[in-house]
């Protein structure tokens, strides 16, 4: 019916290491869409943040409105990938919107190093 991936990701925010919850691959089979399956999967994933295992979750999306309903917000920081073999300053995200959960988390205007490719 649906799937998503979550995992620990070590990033650097202004050279300070942080462990965040990475959220990736939220998908629901088309015949099951509209039944709140995606909503339930993401809420379950965010419980790891709510239970203070992580300060936040940072992820990319094409559908920011879906996540804004779940108390996420768009962030507009500069993102880099210090492990890139080609260009560390190239934005590593592929999707147009980067979100953070919870919306109260404030990374300021910091440069955020994903320490790897986007997810």
Secondary structure as the mmCIF struct_conf table of DSSP 4:
data_model
#
loop_
_struct_conf.conf_type_id
_struct_conf.id
_struct_conf.beg_label_comp_id
_struct_conf.beg_label_asym_id
_struct_conf.beg_label_seq_id
_struct_conf.end_label_comp_id
_struct_conf.end_label_asym_id
_struct_conf.end_label_seq_id
STRN STRN1 UNK A 2 UNK A 13
TURN_TY1_P TURN_TY1_P1 UNK A 14 UNK A 15
STRN STRN2 UNK A 16 UNK A 28
HELX_RH_3T_P HELX_RH_3T_P1 UNK A 30 UNK A 32
TURN_TY1_P TURN_TY1_P2 UNK A 33 UNK A 34
BEND BEND1 UNK A 35 UNK A 36
HELX_RH_AL_P HELX_RH_AL_P1 UNK A 37 UNK A 50
TURN_TY1_P TURN_TY1_P3 UNK A 51 UNK A 52
BEND BEND2 UNK A 53 UNK A 53
BEND BEND3 UNK A 55 UNK A 55
STRN STRN3 UNK A 57 UNK A 61
BEND BEND4 UNK A 62 UNK A 62
HELX_RH_AL_P HELX_RH_AL_P2 UNK A 64 UNK A 68
TURN_TY1_P TURN_TY1_P4 UNK A 69 UNK A 71
STRN STRN4 UNK A 72 UNK A 74
STRN STRN5 UNK A 78 UNK A 80
TURN_TY1_P TURN_TY1_P5 UNK A 82 UNK A 83
BEND BEND5 UNK A 85 UNK A 86
TURN_TY1_P TURN_TY1_P6 UNK A 88 UNK A 89
BEND BEND6 UNK A 90 UNK A 90
BEND BEND7 UNK A 95 UNK A 96
STRN STRN6 UNK A 97 UNK A 101
BEND BEND8 UNK A 102 UNK A 102
TURN_TY1_P TURN_TY1_P7 UNK A 103 UNK A 104
TURN_TY1_P TURN_TY1_P8 UNK A 108 UNK A 109
STRN STRN7 UNK A 111 UNK A 113
BEND BEND9 UNK A 115 UNK A 116
#
